[in-house]
């Protein structure tokens, strides 16, 4: 059984690539999350997008 923790990711609302795990996460995954926020949630000033990455087994 592969057990992984859920991860809460905080991305700067300006979607410029800054966030709480930007330096810890592989760049291609981080860029995918930032692009998702930009396209689906939009750009906002002074706030953050919070993404919960869940480990779900089917």
PEHU-V200874 format. One record per residue. N is the residue number from 0. OMEGA is omega in whole degrees, 0 to 359 (* if undefined). Layout:
# PEHU-V200874
n=N omega=OMEGA
n=N omega=OMEGA
This chain:
# PEHU-V200874
n=0 omega=180
n=1 omega=181
n=2 omega=177
n=3 omega=178
n=4 omega=170
n=5 omega=182
n=6 omega=174
n=7 omega=183
n=8 omega=178
n=9 omega=182
n=10 omega=179
n=11 omega=184
n=12 omega=178
n=13 omega=179
n=14 omega=179
n=15 omega=177
n=16 omega=178
n=17 omega=178
n=18 omega=188
n=19 omega=179
n=20 omega=184
n=21 omega=182
n=22 omega=184
n=23 omega=184
n=24 omega=176
n=25 omega=187
n=26 omega=183
n=27 omega=176
n=28 omega=179
n=29 omega=180
n=30 omega=176
n=31 omega=179
n=32 omega=179
n=33 omega=178
n=34 omega=178
n=35 omega=180
n=36 omega=181
n=37 omega=185
n=38 omega=187
n=39 omega=185
n=40 omega=178
n=41 omega=181
n=42 omega=177
n=43 omega=183
n=44 omega=173
n=45 omega=180
n=46 omega=180
n=47 omega=168
n=48 omega=177
n=49 omega=178
n=50 omega=175
n=51 omega=178
n=52 omega=186
n=53 omega=173
n=54 omega=183
n=55 omega=176
n=56 omega=179
n=57 omega=*
